[in-house]
Amino acid sequence: MIKSLTAISALTLTTVLSACAAPQTDTPWPRPEATIMTTQITGQVGYRERIALRPGGSVAVTLEDVSIMDPASKVLARDDISIGGQQVPIAFTLNVDPSALKPRGRYSVRAKIFDRDGNLEWITDTAYLIKTNGEDQDMGLLQLVKVDDGADNTVPYSTHYLCGTQTVHATFTGENLALDMGGHSYNLTRTISASGAKYSLNSPDHKVLFWSKGDSAFMEMNDEAQVSCMEISDTENAPLQIDLTGREWVVEDIANTGIIDSSRMTLNFDANGRLSGLSGCNNYTTEFSRDGMNLTAGNIALTRRACAPALMNQEQKFLDVLSGVQSFYHDGTGALILKTADGRQILAR
């Protein structure tokens, strides 16, 4: 009897040990899911008129790539909202992959309100451009305009450009483009182009060409030199601006004399009013002040490294021009031009 119990105990122990040693077949521990980073664009849609929305309609808010002026803009994010019994203002949220935003791209938030039968009733007619730094943004209130009953579906798209030093108001309507600048209006018609959207006006009094291509636009008037144009925000009661920050500008020319091969001079404008970079031999830093297209630099601090005489002479020329800068603009090639009161310039890209 004792031997039988011993045998049973040994068998039981062997079974337990075998079970402990058996390979694990349970489902493995779940791995933590990867965090998907998105940029959140928020705001509200509404209109000035005192008109109630009828129940059953919908709101469509999109973030679109408008780098190329083309009716078929690429949609990067969308928020579809059922109105129900809501009235304006109506809140929206757009979630966009920040990697889809190119630093020099142009992206606009657009909104439409449809009735319960799917007919378009309200639409934005102004460009609401976002920043491309990847940070969350609140666009505030997007103002929509009424779509007239019986009107065609070609809704004008209005925006502002800075062409050289001149502000231009542009209204795209189907195949037509109206440019308003300097108290004059010019009506252009779209023409055939290999790429981009090209508009032209040829009359006995004026010759105007406007070409939106890729991340840039260009304008030419009356056979004058072509100038580059940048789309800018037309936020109500805010000055029109070009953002110099968020990138490094590399100097290519000083006072129309070129630069020494393999030398490097740079301009880095930060959001806190500081300008720094390389001056060819040393590092420099200064403060800058900007008012519209006017730009001035403060006292320049410089490291004290010695270089070849030619580099030192070029560095001194660069710093002399920089300290006298009074204004800036973009030329027809997209370069940044810093200009002194006596006409000397620094060209950078």
Stockholm file with secondary structure:
# STOCKHOLM 1.0

chainA/1-349         MIKSLTAISALTLTTVLSACAAPQTDTPWPRPEATIMTTQITGQVGYRERIALRPGGSVAVTLEDVSIMDPASKVLARDDISIGGQQVPIAFTLNVDPSALKPRGRYSVRAKIFDRDGNLEWITDTAYLIKTNGEDQDMGLLQLVKVDDGADNTVPYSTHYLCGTQTVHATFTGENLALDMGGHSYNLTRTISASGAKYSLNSPDHKVLFWSKGDSAFMEMNDEAQVSCMEISDTENAPLQIDLTGREWVVEDIANTGIIDSSRMTLNFDANGRLSGLSGCNNYTTEFSRDGMNLTAGNIALTRRACAPALMNQEQKFLDVLSGVQSFYHDGTGALILKTADGRQILAR
#=GR chainA/1-349 SS CHHHHHHHHHHHHHHHHHHHHSCCCSCCCCCCCCCCCCEEEEEEEECSSCCCCCTTCEEEEEEEECSSCCSSCEEEEEEEEECTTCCSSEEEEEEECGGGCCTTCCEEEEEEEECTTSCEEEEECBCEECCSSSCCEEEEEEEEEECCTTCCSCCCEEEEEEETTEEEEEEEETTEEEEEETTEEEEEEEECCSSSEEEEEECSSCEEEEEEETTEEEEEETTCCCEEEEEECCCTTSCCCCCCBSSCEEEEEETTSCCCTTCCBEEEECTTSEEEEEBSSSEEEEEEEEETTEEEECCCEECCCCCCHHHHHHHHHHHHHHHTEEEEEECTTSCEEEEETTSCEEEEC
#=GC SS_cons         CHHHHHHHHHHHHHHHHHHHHSCCCSCCCCCCCCCCCCEEEEEEEECSSCCCCCTTCEEEEEEEECSSCCSSCEEEEEEEEECTTCCSSEEEEEEECGGGCCTTCCEEEEEEEECTTSCEEEEECBCEECCSSSCCEEEEEEEEEECCTTCCSCCCEEEEEEETTEEEEEEEETTEEEEEETTEEEEEEEECCSSSEEEEEECSSCEEEEEEETTEEEEEETTCCCEEEEEECCCTTSCCCCCCBSSCEEEEEETTSCCCTTCCBEEEECTTSEEEEEBSSSEEEEEEEEETTEEEECCCEECCCCCCHHHHHHHHHHHHHHHTEEEEEECTTSCEEEEETTSCEEEEC
//
